[in-house]
Amino acid sequence: MRLLRIYGIFTSGTTGVPKCALNRHGGLAKRFAFMTRYFAATGDEIVLQNSGHTYDSSLWQLCWPLTTGGRTVLPVQGEFLNLHRTIDTIAHYGVTATDFVSSIFSALVATVDGDERAQRKLSCLRHVVVGGEEINPRAVHRMRELLPGLRVTNGYGPTETSIGMIFHPVSASDGETIPLGRPIDNCFAVIVDDELRPLPAGTVGEIAIGGACLGAGYHANPEATAAVFPPPPFLTSRLVIGSICPGISATSTTAACFTSPAARTSRSRWAGSGSSWARSRWRRRPALVSGKRSPWSRGRVRPGPWPCSPPVARR
């Protein structure tokens, strides 16, 4: 049976012409179900839509609260980068959860650091997801010091995987190297070599992720879909909803961490759900550094123990 497609989001085009990545109803539902448990949702959640509608992170901000009985706050469009307005909006509506890209989150920390009034305005926040760029450990740890009740999560995953499907709750023990995290339920992450073979602990390789949250390819672009979603060679049978590897990491508790603090992205391939990997080329994206745009460096990751423990399977 053909799985239901629920939405399409265009990729940024940093690796070529933008493509409309299609995602499945089941993948998005799995992501939302995980978030409900991860955030221990009670129906009192107030989420700020802090991303533009053309970004996939806006989907969870808009729709996930409505699955729990919570509320979504829609800010004035075009003011996502106005941090003082964002702080006032959070305080006015009592926002409990939102999402920032790392560069904006770092700017937010710099804005409230030393400003006790601004810190009080953010005291209602309980959860912040940071994604889209490499996380800034110093900024995250500083915000956790300023707001002790705040839980910061490092979120990872491309547009082709139902917004993202690797999470890591940041703790003080992470220090200056914050891992990407563990795959969510019924998804997996593997570190592989150039031949797509799983690598042992301590070896630098590429990230392979997939499972229930993997998308359905690219809209009206069968050539691109066929090129970047080949069968995963390290699986002995096709995946349906299960996963083969819930955690591969440098510390045995997380999926992967960048080997260089300067690494901003990785040459990635994604695998899962029946017949697909999604490949990307080396990507160079702009990052805001000291007020100027600089190219991101290439990132490589280091895996933990292989093979890993059995997957967590949830309905």
HUHUUR-V656112 format. One line per field, one symbol per residue. ss: DSSP state (h for helix, s for strand, l for the rest). psi: psi as a letter, one per 40 degrees, with the letter a starting at -180 (. if undefined). burial: # if it has 9 or more other ideal C-beta (glycine too) atoms within 8 Angstrom, else .. A space follows every 10 residues. Layout:
BEGIN
ss = ???
psi = ???
burial = ???
END
This chain:
BEGIN
ss = llllssssss llllllllls sssshhhhhh hhhhhhhhll lllllssssl llllllhhhh hhhhhhhhll ssssllllll llhhhhhhhh hhhlllssss shhhhhhhhh hhlllhhhhh hlllllssss slllllhhhh hhhhhhllll ssssssllll lllllssssl lhhhllllll lsslllssss sslllllsll lllsssssss sllllllsll lhhhhhhhll llllllllll llllllllll llllllssll llssssllss sslllssssl lllllssssl lsssslsssl ssllllllll lllll
psi = hhihhdihhh ideeeahiih hhiidddddd ddddddddef ieeehhhhhe iidehddddd dddddeeeea ihhhihiefd egdddddddd ddefheiahi iddddddddd dehegddddd deeehdhhhh adihihdddd ddddddgdeh hhhhhiiide ffdifhihhh idedbeghid aiiihfiihi hiaeefhiii iehhaihhia adehafahhf gddddddefi iheeheiiic eaiehehhie eeeidiiieh dehdiihiii iagcfiihii ihhhiiihhf eihihiihii ihiaihiaii ihhi.
burial = ....#..### #.......## ########.# ######.##. #...###### #.....#### #####..#.# .##.#...## ..#.###### #.#.###### #########. ##.....##. ##.####### #.#####.## ####.##..# .#######.# ########.# ...#..#### ########## ###..#.##. #.#.###### #####.###. #..##..### .#..#...#. ###.###### ...######. ..######## ###..##### ..#.#.#... .....#.### ####.#.#.. #.#..
END
